[in-house]
Amino acid sequence: DEPASVSRNNVEKERISLELKQKEDKLQTSESVRGMRSFREKLPAFQVRAEENEWWNKMEEFNKGGEQEMVIKRLFNRQDQEILNDMAHQLGLYFHAYNKGKTLVASKVPLPNYR
C-alpha cells in the first residue's frame, strides 16, 4: 500500500515539474520572439533576400579586391550579424562585431577581440 502511494507522489511530482518546465519554455520563447523583432519582419521576403544578396556580392567583391578590411558602420541586430558572419566565413574571411554591434569588420587577416 505504501509503495503505491510513494509511486503516485513521484508521478505527480514529475507531472508538475514537466508542466513548470513547459511554461518556462513557452515564456522564454515568447520573450525571445518579442525581443528579436527586426527589420526582417517588416519587410517582404523578397526584400530580405535582396539585401542578403547585396551583402554577399559586396563581400565577394571585397574578397577579390586588394583591400585588407571591409568596415561596416551600420547597426544590425544579432541575427543579421550572424548572417554576415556566416557569409564571411563561407568566403574564407574573418569577421568580428565591435562597439556593441555598431561596427562590423570583415577581414582577410585575423581580427583582435577589441578595437
Secondary structure, 3 states (H helix, E strand, C coil): CHHHHHHHHHHHHHHHHHHHHHHHHHHHHHHHHHHCCCHHHHCCHHHHHHHHHHHHHHHHHHHHCCCCEEEECCCCCHHHHHHHHHHHHHCCCEEEEECCCCEEEEECCCCCCCC
